């Protein structure tokens, strides 16, 4: 069973998750910066015809979609770090049961256990549930 905290702070296992989450957040931020730099460089090239302009618009669309996905992941990571700080990390936000270490190893920002995540995904697919991170 996963306990939330000890008297001295987060459990050592959660400290490892904190490091993993912080590293992933830095990685995503660096990736976003590299994408932004590439986008700026691409704008320096003036499209010479409609095909070039179309290609540039397509690349901008891809950049915006990647940026949206990256921002969503950063919010989820920040929330997981907050849950570690408050002692709520490792507990399913739906059923309040412990999230398995195997799931946390795979998805350290997981908010739900596998069973609840699957149920929520099914409700989202049916349009019966709106996740706070779901983007239109």
N, C-alpha and C positions, 0 to 999 in steps of 0.2 A: 504494500500500500504506500502511496506517495503522501508524505506529510507536507504541509505548506511551508512552515518555517521552524527554525529552532530559536532558542533564546538569543543566540548570537547573530541571527540573520538568516538569509536563505540557505537552504541545504547546499552542501558542496555540489551535488548533481545539478541543482538549479544554477549555481555559479557557472558551471560548464555551459549550460544552455544560454546564460546571459552572454558569455563570450562568443558563442556561435551566432547568436542573434545580432550582436554588435558588429561582428565581422561581416555578416550577410548584409546588414544595412550599409556599411561602408562600401561593400562591393557593388550594391545597387546604385548608390550615389555616384561612385566612380563611373559606372556604366552610363548613367544618365548624363554625366558631364561629358563623356566621350561622344555620346550621341549628339548632344547639343553642339559641341565643337564641330563635328562632322556636318551637321545641319547648317551651321554658319558658313563653313567653307563651301558647301554646295551652293549656297545663295550667292556667293561671289561670282560663280559662273553664270553669265547671262545666257538664258536659253536662246538658241539661234533659230529654232523653228518650233512648230506646234508639237512635234514629237518630243523634243527636249523639254518643253514646258510641261507636257503631260507626264513625262518621267519625273520631273522635279516635284510636281504636285503629288504623284504617287509616293515618292520618298518622304515628303512632308507628312502624308497621311500615315505611313508606317511609323514614322518618328512619333507622331502624336499618340498613336495607339500603344506603342511601347512605353511611352512616358506615362500614360494612364495606368497601365498594368504595373509599372514600377512604383508609381505613387501609391497605388492600392497596397502593394506588398510592403512598402515602407510604413504605411499606417498600421498594417497588421503586426509588423515587427515591433513598432513603438508600443502598441497595445500589449503585446506579449511581455515586453520589458517592464511595462507598468504593472502587469499582473505579477511578475516576479517581485517587484518592489512592494506590492501590497499583500503578497502572500496568497494570491488567488491562482497563481500559475499551476498548471498541471491538473486543474479541476475543470470538468466539462461545464460550460456556461448554460447548457440546456438541462441536463439531468443531475448535475452537481456531483457526479461520480468521478473518481480519478481517471485521467487520460493515461493510457498505457505508455510506459517509457519507450516502447517500440514506435508508437505513433509520434511521440515528441522527438525521438531521434530522427525520424523521417521528415516531420514538419514541425520544427520547434515553435512556430508561431500558431500552432493549432489551438483553436478555442473550444473545439468539441471533440468528444470521443468518436470513434469510427461509426458506431451505430447511430448516434445523433447526427453526425455529419451527413451520413447517407440519407436519413429521414429528411433533413433540411434540404438537401440537394433535390430530392424527389418533390418536395413541396415547391421549391423554386421553379422546377421544370413545369409544374402544373400551374404556376402563377399564384399559388396560395400563400407565398411567403416572400417577404422582401428583406434580403440580407443588407445590413448597414454598409457592407463593402461592395455590394453588387452594383455594377455600373450599367447604365442604360446604353 
